[in-house]
């Protein structure tokens, strides 16, 4: 028997078998009508006038789309209870709407109105105060692997008040944003802290820590979003969690509800340098 010919024949058969099994699998991703996405975070940083404010409007897009479409040519206003009206003008065609004369006031209630493609969206929120961050403590070699850096941003919760806090930990160098929310149900009147831990932090890295005073509804909104993020396994083909609706509604067509949230907060910022 000619073993060389036999080997070539077997090899050719395997190649034909592999090629015949390489069918192209096309995945059909469900498509829906794009929804308006409202990123309306009015932030009054302590020590500033709070006059300059921005609102970003975009549209929801299919999962695999790389580009997020912006919402152009909307009419955007905020009104307070004193009938002051603050008009937000779009910066060219960016989907970013800007106002330069906003008047922030603690415990004032504001109503956002957006008219987009002949539909009117409304959201109402109250500006909540926040207690300042007093200090930040750092500990190294933490976590399961012992490679994590841990930060605790301390603040004193006011006594006899119901308070809710929204923390942002921003690492601009690595374009990383971490979010946390806290309430004072079991810590009322005590010194407590916002918690942050990460691997691969180097000496000299700056972490921007922002503590926002928020409403109970916003606290619940972000808590559920963070819970979904924790529970998901990263596969876009698993059953998706239910949409979490914010505080904005479509008055013209309720079924075409928007995504996002209208938040109004006093903010305290603390920039910490890793030691």
Secondary structure, DSSP 8 states (H G I E B T S, - for coil): --HHHHHHHHHHHHHHHHHHH--------------EEEEEEEEEETTS----EEEEEEE---TT-SS--B--S-EEEEEETT--EEEEEE-TTSSEEEES-----TT-EEEEEEEETTEEEEEEEE-B----EEEEEEEEEESSSS-EEEEEEEEE--TTS--EEEEEEEETTTTEEEEEEEE-TTTTTSEEEEEEEEES--TT-EEEEEEEEE-HHHHHHHHHHHHHHHH--S-TTS--------SEEESS-TTS--EEEEEEEEEEEEEEE--
